[in-house]
Amino acid sequence: MDSGDTAWLLASSALVLLMAPGLAFFYGGMVRAKSVLNMMMMSFIAMAIAPVVWFLYAYSLAFGDDAKGGLVGGLDHVGLNGISPSTLTGTIPTYVFVVFQLTFAIVTIALISGAVADRMKFVAWALFVPVWMTVVYAPVAHWVFAFDGDDIKGGWIANKLGALDFAGGTVVEISSGASALALALVVGKRVGWKRDPMRPHNLPSVLLGAGLLWFGWIGFNAGSALGANQLASLALINTVAAGAAAMLGWLAVEVIRDGKGTSFGAASGVIAGLVAITPSCGSVSPMGALVVGAVAGAVCAFAIGLKFKLGYDDSLDVVGVHLVGGIVGTLLIGLLASNTAIELLGFGQPGLFYGGGLDQLGKQVVAAAVVLVYAFTCTYVIATVIDRLIGLRIDEEHEVTGIDQIEHLETAYDHAGSTTGGMG
């Protein structure tokens, strides 16, 4: 065990866990006042359900020894069997690794909730979380993340295909974005969509959430080096660079298109850049990270308008930011992976712009496409089954009244309270 590596992963686990409340504030500020508590609770309930499922069996499915063709892990670690405080993964205690990877699962599931804001039954969401985690997240995590140090032992995307995904562009971003699209299609459009104004009710909350997410993303990306090392330093600087460049890229689109840059656009731009750099932070240079961020910020700023053209109601633009941003970051590895970063990483090939040809780009395309199709298809089936069993959506009347009062018997703001001053 290396104490420095362990300390960094302990800190990284805390940073990534903080991303879930950060996402709750980010999403909560984006919805209308009558839906903010429900929106935030969808993230918080994931923080309760996911650890139980992960410790019972999902960790084993994701990181257990390969059971079949690089598709899923075995059941050797069900109930964390075979793991003790003295068990190591690389140079860190396996218990720390288990929790670090758990935080990724929590954030991924919570991201999906933004697509169905205002209208999904809370009990249906609580059922969706463990099923999706079992059927989609655990297998995809095995495909990409199932390795122990430098000894890749399981997943077909990392081991057989050779695609690069440092911190989860496929596992986290593409899978959540594709799943969000499927779930939104099954749940259906909000009452009054395209007709009524559905503006963010609290932009300071959106900015606070974006700041917390950027803060936590340092642990998300740099922690994925699984040590306090040179690779972590590369992921760190690339994460900062991409977030900054993406904010500028998004704002540039707004200024050119609308004449003004918005705080909402600034927050969304940061997230788009962080999404895109997630898969590539260990394989591009800092200058490459600036390119990744700028491209993602601009592309995602345009992509959020797709829902109006294609007719799907993705409430908080999970598809436009996370699916599209994840694809951008995953594919740009095939162009921008640098020789120095690849040498430090220890596997993969340089991108096209660094003399590596089209081989790595082809692998990135396959990885992105397969995860997209798998996550979308499985989620569509899961959502359809839950809808037929208990129904996914609250009543239209309750949706208009406000989901907070109906689902939680609470409201975020006491609009009827006294406005008079004084001590009494």
DAGI-V746931 format. One line per field, one symbol per residue. ss: DSSP state (H for helix, E for strand, L for the rest). psi: psi as a letter, one per 40 degrees, with the letter a starting at -180 (. if undefined). burial: I if it has 9 or more other ideal C-beta (glycine too) atoms within 8 Angstrom, else O. A space follows every 50 residues. Layout:
ss=???
psi=???
burial=???
This chain:
ss=LLHHHHHHHHHHHHHHHHHHHHHHHHHHHHLLHHHHHHHHHHHHHHHHHH HHHHHHHHHHHHHLLELLLLLLELLLLHHHLLLLLLLEELLEEHHHHHHH HHHHHHHHHHHHHHHHLLLELHHHHHHHHHHHHHHHHHHHHHHHHLEELL EELLLHHHHHHLLLLLLLHHHHHHHHHHHHHHHHHHHLLLLLLLLLLLLL LLHHHHHHHHHHHHHHHHHHHHHHHLLLLHHHHHHHHHHHHHHHHHHHHH HHHHHHHHLLLLHHHHHHHHHHHHHHHHHHLLLLLHHHHHHHHHHHHHHH HHHLLHHHHHLLLLLLLHHHHHHHHHHHHHHHHHHHLLHHHHHHHLLLLL LHHHLLLLHHHHHHHHHHHHHHHHHHHHHHHHHHHHHHHLLLELLHHHHH HLHHHHHHLLLLLLLLLLLLLLLL
psi=hhddddddddddddddddddddddddddddiideedddddddddddeddd ddddddddddddeiihdhfediiafefhffhehidehihbeihddddddd dddddddddddddddfieehhdddddddddddddddddddddddegihbe gheciddddddeihgdefdddddddddddddddddddiiihehedihgih egdddddddddddddddddddddeefigaddddddddddddddddddddd dddddddeeiiiddddddddddddddeddeeeeiiddddddddddddddd dddeeddddefiggdffddddddddddddddededehidddddddeiiii idefeeaedddddddddddddddddddddddddddddddehdiiiddddd dhdddddefiidhgeeiheiaie.
burial=OOOOIIIIIIIIIIIIIIIIIIIIIIIIIIIIOIIIIIIIIIIIIIIOII IOIIIOIIIIIIIIOIIOOIIIIIIIIIOIOOIOOOIIIIIIIIIIIIII IIIIIIIIIIIIIIIIIIIIIIOIIIIIIIIIIIIIIIIIIIIIIIIOOO OIIIIIIIIOIIIIIIIIIIIIIIIIIIIIIIIIIIIOOIIOIOOOOIOI OIIOIIIIIIIIIIIIIIIIIIIIIIIOOOIIIIIIIIIIIIIIIIIIII IIIIIOOOOOOOOIIIIIIIIIIIIIIIIIIIIIIOOIIIIIIIIIIIII IOIIOIIOOOOIIIIIIIIIIIIIIIIIIIIIIIIIIIOOIIOIIOOIII IIOIOIOOOIIIIIIIIIOIIIIIIIIIIIOIIIOIIOOIOIIIOOOIIO OIIIIIIIOOIOOOOOOOOOOOOO
